[in-house]
Amino acid sequence: MVFFLCALCILLWLSSAFPCPRLLIRQSTGGKANREGVLTFLRPLFLLIVLSSTAFAALTTPAANKAKPVVPPAPALPATADVVTFVVHSDDQNHKFIVTTVPNLMRVDIPGDDYSVIYDDKTEHYIGLEHSNYTYWQFSWPEVSTAVESSKRYETRMQELNFAGISSDAPPATNIPTDTAPAIVPDTSGYVWKQTNDHKKIADLDCTRWTGETVSGDAVQAWCFNGPLPKVQTALERLHVINEPMALVAVRTLIPPFVFPVFSALAKGGVTPIQISWGGDREKNSFTFVKAESRETKPNLFSVPPLYMKTTLITMDGLIDQKK
């Protein structure tokens, strides 16, 4: 079609550019005839340009307007995010956890381990960023949990996790007598809690010391703020959601499971644990709230950095194919 239009234009131009001798005679007789000859020459040339442009547009337009897959826009992030920092002391080492949350998304940074986790609440999708070697891994918890339910390879591990109480706020029953000192809340943590008269400031908050004891003699100490701290409680609740999958798949427990039932029990009593200590003098373990703030949300905070290469967790190898 394009070649036909071009050929037609050329023929029109030739027939007009080289008119019959009668036109040439008129052109030599006066200015008016000469102007008519020029116009006669330019008209087909102009027509040639217009038709050629139309033909070229017709050739290129289908490619330009070729249907493209519709890419859904990335979810809009709020201008600010809640950022809560905790420090866990275990094995004579401090581990800082920076928990950044927006609706449906969470990122946990562990600077000392060069490691971050990104979690999508809606899809239950995990992304792990290994900053030391610029790699990342990912897994979908619904897919993994379905495979684990029919996997003999992970049967023992699941039993251990359930026994440790990670899946539930309530640990195994402790058979606390009813005539012991009254607890401040229903016994969901396994401890009987008593408030002391000791006070001190932690993270610029006035805190009161609470002690928890069991009939077996185990003791825990918690310095608590007398009131709710929504940002802190939300961060702990969301950490609790991902703690078990991270322990099972990535073999990295973010927060000691012991913290969650203790925090939950005290929070139900209207106080917020700021520092929880356990293990006695032999194993001094603690979980401490450091600060809560709001920060400007960076656009790429919840995505994989461009230069990171994808890798596979060793624990994921053959997981889907493992059957009982």
BADRENDREN-423571 format. One record per residue (C-alpha): residue in three letters; z, y, x. Coordinates in pm, whole numbers, plus 50000, padded with zeros to 5 digits. Layout:
BEGIN
["ALA",[Z,Y,X]]
...
// end
This chain:
BEGIN
["MET",[50000,50000,50000]]
["VAL",[50089,50240,50280]]
["PHE",[49767,50169,50470]]
["PHE",[49563,50221,50151]]
["LEU",[49718,50564,50093]]
["CYS",[49661,50665,50453]]
["ALA",[49297,50556,50440]]
["LEU",[49244,50748,50116]]
["CYS",[49392,51060,50269]]
["ILE",[49168,51034,50573]]
["LEU",[48858,50999,50352]]
["LEU",[48960,51303,50148]]
["TRP",[49018,51504,50461]]
["LEU",[48683,51407,50613]]
["SER",[48495,51485,50294]]
["SER",[48657,51826,50275]]
["ALA",[48665,51915,50640]]
["PHE",[48295,51849,50680]]
["PRO",[48139,51978,50358]]
["CYS",[47775,51978,50277]]
["PRO",[47538,52223,50462]]
["ARG",[47540,52454,50158]]
["LEU",[47909,52528,50220]]
["LEU",[47841,52592,50588]]
["ILE",[47571,52844,50499]]
["ARG",[47815,53025,50270]]
["GLN",[48073,53029,50545]]
["SER",[47835,53215,50775]]
["THR",[47740,53482,50523]]
["GLY",[48067,53663,50483]]
["GLY",[48447,53675,50510]]
["LYS",[48508,53559,50158]]
["ALA",[48310,53244,50207]]
["ASN",[48482,53191,50540]]
["ARG",[48826,53212,50378]]
["GLU",[48720,52964,50114]]
["GLY",[48607,52731,50387]]
["VAL",[48943,52754,50562]]
["LEU",[49128,52688,50237]]
["THR",[48895,52400,50167]]
["PHE",[48988,52260,50508]]
["LEU",[49363,52309,50468]]
["ARG",[49403,52167,50117]]
["PRO",[49322,51805,50206]]
["LEU",[49523,51837,50525]]
["PHE",[49825,51946,50324]]
["LEU",[49760,51663,50079]]
["LEU",[49746,51422,50371]]
["ILE",[50087,51535,50494]]
["VAL",[50246,51509,50149]]
["LEU",[50106,51166,50075]]
["SER",[50195,51037,50421]]
["SER",[50554,51162,50380]]
["THR",[50575,50998,50038]]
["ALA",[50442,50671,50173]]
["PHE",[50685,50680,50465]]
["ALA",[50976,50752,50232]]
["ALA",[50869,50465,50009]]
["LEU",[50868,50239,50315]]
["THR",[51209,50340,50444]]
["THR",[51402,50402,50122]]
["PRO",[51456,50036,50025]]
["ALA",[51615,49964,50363]]
["ALA",[51835,50269,50339]]
["ASN",[51940,50185,49986]]
["LYS",[51990,49818,50057]]
["ALA",[52295,49689,49878]]
["LYS",[52601,49676,50102]]
["PRO",[52922,49483,50041]]
["VAL",[53187,49697,49882]]
["VAL",[53485,49726,50115]]
["PRO",[53805,49801,49926]]
["PRO",[53982,50107,50062]]
["ALA",[54292,50052,50271]]
["PRO",[54611,50104,50075]]
["ALA",[54736,50457,50104]]
["LEU",[55059,50484,50299]]
["PRO",[55332,50730,50208]]
["ALA",[55378,51030,50431]]
["THR",[55713,50904,50558]]
["ALA",[55873,50567,50624]]
["ASP",[56236,50457,50634]]
["VAL",[56340,50354,50985]]
["VAL",[56668,50167,51038]]
["THR",[56793,50055,51379]]
["PHE",[57032,49768,51445]]
["VAL",[57170,49610,51761]]
["VAL",[57258,49242,51787]]
["HIS",[57487,49131,52070]]
["SER",[57468,48763,52157]]
["ASP",[57472,48559,52477]]
["ASP",[57605,48867,52658]]
["GLN",[57288,49061,52577]]
["ASN",[57199,49343,52341]]
["HIS",[56886,49318,52129]]
["LYS",[56762,49625,51945]]
["PHE",[56581,49585,51613]]
["ILE",[56387,49877,51466]]
["VAL",[56299,49810,51102]]
["THR",[56032,50036,50952]]
["THR",[55964,50001,50581]]
["VAL",[55731,50145,50321]]
["PRO",[55658,49996,49978]]
["ASN",[55520,49641,50024]]
["LEU",[55504,49663,50404]]
["MET",[55757,49617,50683]]
["ARG",[55742,49626,51061]]
["VAL",[56016,49500,51291]]
["ASP",[56003,49607,51656]]
["ILE",[56212,49435,51923]]
["PRO",[56153,49657,52229]]
["GLY",[56350,49442,52471]]
["ASP",[56130,49141,52396]]
["ASP",[55797,49328,52383]]
["TYR",[55745,49188,52040]]
["SER",[55678,49314,51684]]
["VAL",[55637,49158,51341]]
["ILE",[55437,49304,51052]]
["TYR",[55500,49164,50705]]
["ASP",[55317,49221,50376]]
["ASP",[55548,49170,50078]]
["LYS",[55267,49111,49830]]
["THR",[55071,48847,50021]]
["GLU",[55364,48712,50231]]
["HIS",[55139,48745,50533]]
["TYR",[55287,48769,50884]]
["ILE",[55139,48925,51197]]
["GLY",[55311,48893,51534]]
["LEU",[55226,49136,51811]]
["GLU",[55292,49016,52166]]
["HIS",[55288,49342,52360]]
["SER",[55338,49181,52701]]
["ASN",[54995,49012,52700]]
["TYR",[54814,49214,52428]]
["THR",[54773,48925,52185]]
["TYR",[54858,48866,51821]]
["TRP",[54905,48572,51588]]
["GLN",[54930,48547,51212]]
["PHE",[55017,48308,50935]]
["SER",[55043,48299,50557]]
["TRP",[55381,48181,50438]]
["PRO",[55255,48037,50104]]
["GLU",[55007,47821,50294]]
["VAL",[55260,47714,50554]]
["SER",[55538,47640,50306]]
["THR",[55304,47422,50100]]
["ALA",[55210,47228,50412]]
["VAL",[55572,47199,50524]]
["GLU",[55675,47044,50193]]
["SER",[55444,46751,50265]]
["SER",[55495,46743,50642]]
["LYS",[55723,46487,50803]]
["ARG",[55696,46674,51130]]
["TYR",[55900,46965,50991]]
["GLU",[56127,46774,50753]]
["THR",[56425,46775,50990]]
["ARG",[56376,47140,51079]]
["MET",[56374,47242,50712]]
["GLN",[56697,47051,50654]]
["GLU",[56858,47232,50948]]
["LEU",[56750,47569,50813]]
["ASN",[56882,47492,50467]]
["PHE",[57209,47361,50610]]
["ALA",[57250,47681,50811]]
["GLY",[57243,47876,50487]]
["ILE",[56941,48088,50572]]
["SER",[56782,48017,50235]]
["SER",[57090,48118,50040]]
["ASP",[57352,48387,50046]]
["ALA",[57627,48134,49988]]
["PRO",[57727,47905,50278]]
["PRO",[57888,47562,50226]]
["ALA",[58207,47567,50023]]
["THR",[58528,47623,50219]]
["ASN",[58780,47504,49956]]
["ILE",[58988,47820,49977]]
["PRO",[59314,47779,49784]]
["THR",[59360,48002,49482]]
["ASP",[59701,48120,49598]]
["THR",[59569,48291,49910]]
["ALA",[59547,48668,49943]]
["PRO",[59297,48801,49689]]
["ALA",[58943,48871,49804]]
["ILE",[58781,49202,49726]]
["VAL",[58476,49027,49579]]
["PRO",[58393,48680,49447]]
["ASP",[58389,48442,49742]]
["THR",[58017,48424,49824]]
["SER",[58059,48441,50202]]
["GLY",[58321,48172,50248]]
["TYR",[58585,48421,50359]]
["VAL",[58887,48588,50205]]
["TRP",[58863,48957,50285]]
["LYS",[59149,49195,50350]]
["GLN",[59133,49567,50413]]
["THR",[59340,49706,50699]]
["ASN",[59460,50057,50775]]
["ASP",[59251,50081,51092]]
["HIS",[58986,50352,51100]]
["LYS",[58722,50461,51348]]
["LYS",[58379,50621,51359]]
["ILE",[58068,50412,51413]]
["ALA",[57723,50570,51397]]
["ASP",[57892,50896,51287]]
["LEU",[58037,50720,50982]]
["ASP",[58405,50689,50897]]
["CYS",[58471,50315,50887]]
["THR",[58763,50096,50784]]
["ARG",[58830,49755,50937]]
["TRP",[58812,49449,50713]]
["THR",[58908,49099,50818]]
["GLY",[58782,48774,50675]]
["GLU",[58950,48438,50718]]
["THR",[58894,48081,50607]]
["VAL",[59138,47795,50565]]
["SER",[58993,47641,50879]]
["GLY",[59106,47940,51083]]
["ASP",[58767,48097,51143]]
["ALA",[58781,48475,51141]]
["VAL",[58536,48757,51120]]
["GLN",[58584,49130,51148]]
["ALA",[58380,49397,50976]]
["TRP",[58398,49772,51009]]
["CYS",[58277,49910,50677]]
["PHE",[58173,50243,50534]]
["ASN",[58339,50304,50199]]
["GLY",[58026,50337,49989]]
["PRO",[57664,50226,49960]]
["LEU",[57395,50301,50217]]
["PRO",[57069,50217,50037]]
["LYS",[56843,50233,50342]]
["VAL",[57066,49997,50537]]
["GLN",[57100,49753,50250]]
["THR",[56724,49753,50183]]
["ALA",[56648,49686,50549]]
["LEU",[56889,49388,50556]]
["GLU",[56752,49244,50234]]
["ARG",[56396,49258,50363]]
["LEU",[56497,49110,50697]]
["HIS",[56661,48825,50509]]
["VAL",[56331,48747,50337]]
["ILE",[56142,48692,50662]]
["ASN",[56420,48536,50871]]
["GLU",[56365,48177,50759]]
["PRO",[55983,48174,50791]]
["MET",[56013,48333,51135]]
["ALA",[56267,48072,51244]]
["LEU",[56050,47788,51118]]
["VAL",[55700,47894,51222]]
["ALA",[55743,48134,51511]]
["VAL",[56070,47968,51624]]
["ARG",[56224,48312,51656]]
["THR",[56523,48396,51444]]
["LEU",[56528,48771,51412]]
["ILE",[56886,48817,51292]]
["PRO",[57169,48561,51323]]
["PRO",[57182,48390,50979]]
["PHE",[57558,48440,50974]]
["VAL",[57511,48814,50910]]
["PHE",[57340,48792,50572]]
["PRO",[57609,48623,50357]]
["VAL",[57882,48837,50513]]
["PHE",[57691,49159,50454]]
["SER",[57603,49058,50099]]
["ALA",[57961,48967,50006]]
["LEU",[58103,49296,50132]]
["ALA",[57821,49504,49983]]
["LYS",[57894,49356,49640]]
["GLY",[58246,49496,49679]]
["GLY",[58110,49850,49714]]
["VAL",[58134,49887,50092]]
["THR",[57863,49873,50358]]
["PRO",[57929,49674,50678]]
["ILE",[57844,49890,50979]]
["GLN",[57957,49644,51245]]
["ILE",[58022,49271,51203]]
["SER",[58191,49077,51485]]
["TRP",[58250,48704,51511]]
["GLY",[58299,48427,51765]]
["GLY",[58640,48531,51897]]
["ASP",[58704,48595,52263]]
["ARG",[58489,48306,52383]]
["GLU",[58165,48409,52215]]
["LYS",[58163,48773,52131]]
["ASN",[57882,48824,51885]]
["SER",[57819,49137,51684]]
["PHE",[57572,49302,51453]]
["THR",[57583,49683,51447]]
["PHE",[57403,49946,51247]]
["VAL",[57291,50232,51475]]
["LYS",[57104,50486,51262]]
["ALA",[56879,50540,50960]]
["GLU",[56612,50806,50944]]
["SER",[56278,50899,50795]]
["ARG",[55973,50931,51017]]
["GLU",[55613,51032,50967]]
["THR",[55403,50726,50889]]
["LYS",[55140,50655,51154]]
["PRO",[54808,50532,51005]]
["ASN",[54782,50222,51228]]
["LEU",[55149,50126,51230]]
["PHE",[55096,49822,51006]]
["SER",[54775,49692,51165]]
["VAL",[54675,49509,51482]]
["PRO",[54594,49739,51777]]
["PRO",[54222,49738,51866]]
["LEU",[54250,49576,52210]]
["TYR",[54474,49285,52106]]
["MET",[54321,48935,52118]]
["LYS",[54398,48673,51856]]
["THR",[54594,48366,51959]]
["THR",[54749,48068,51781]]
["LEU",[55114,47974,51764]]
["ILE",[55185,47636,51919]]
["THR",[55399,47547,51619]]
["MET",[55099,47599,51390]]
["ASP",[54887,47344,51575]]
["GLY",[54801,47067,51329]]
["LEU",[55059,47184,51077]]
["ILE",[54823,47176,50779]]
["ASP",[54708,46824,50867]]
["GLN",[55057,46676,50901]]
["LYS",[55129,46448,50608]]
["LYS",[55419,46224,50524]]
// end
